[in-house]
Amino acid sequence: MTTTDDTETGPDETQSSLPEVRAERASKGTPDEFAGFDDLPTVANRAASHTPTAPRFDGDVSEMPDRACWALQNLLARRYVSGDRQPQLWSWVSEYQDVLRIRLSELDLRLRLVDELQVAFVEQAGYESRWGRRILKRETVHTYDAILALHLAKYIRAARDEDALITREEIHELFAGVTNTIDRDLALFDKRIERAIDKMEELEFLRKQRDDADTFTVSPVISAVMTASVITDLQRQFEQFIGSGDAGEEPPEGAADEPTQPDDAENAYGDDEGDDW
């Protein structure tokens, strides 16, 4: 005895499930069971939760999640956050950047993200108010530090290479326009350049090669921190610095190593808005 299964698919139904048949129906205006899904309203994918978890300490009343708080703390404590050196921190800064901008703005600070370099840093916003206070820690930048930073920023922009290498000898050659004009004592002159190199290493703008102490990698971070306006301003001040020696006046001993003063317009390297590096 032969029985027929009611669930058996007929030949027409089998053919109708083929991709060619469905495509033909769609072309003839026959509605397909999956048609129109693209027209349905979408729901935003919120992978990042902007609500706090358990309190980190007794009395914690933060409205941000732990990772956003840690990202904010590091932005204020570090010169910059780099995806190369601090990948976890960079991912948190990138993830919570909207809420971080709000918190920083309350302190008159701006968040700068350079996505192509994976670099984030904070700069001071400037406006007139007797109540405003600077939050950022100021770097002690000497004249030769600023000159070297200026040259390195130009160097890496010209190199257009992530691994721009420069030797100690080449760094000294960058100061060729200063020697015999500003500094008469060549030994002291070289010593000041070496101090500037040490400062650039401290700022992580220069990274010494493991197998060669006299070769450095110029970090692309310097391109992010030293904006075009900063470079233009430093270039102007550098030219003034060079010009001051044309008259043959030798500066007092150690004058070139004095830290720049905020109120000194001639030597205010790194003190204008956006120059916080």
Secondary structure, DSSP 8 states (H G I E B T S, - for coil): -----TT---HHHHHHTSHHHHHHHHHTT---TTTTGGGS-------S--S--S-SSTT---SS-HHHHHHHHHHHHSS-EETTT-HHHHHHHHHTHHHHHHHHHTTTEEEEEETTTTEEEEEE-----SS----S-----BHHHHHHHHHHHHHHHHHT-TTEEEEHHHHHHHTTTTBTTTBS-HHHHHHHHHHHHHHHHHTTSEEEETTEEEEEEE-THHHHHS-HHHHHHHHHHHHHHHHTTTT-----TTGGGSB--TT-TTT-TT-STT---
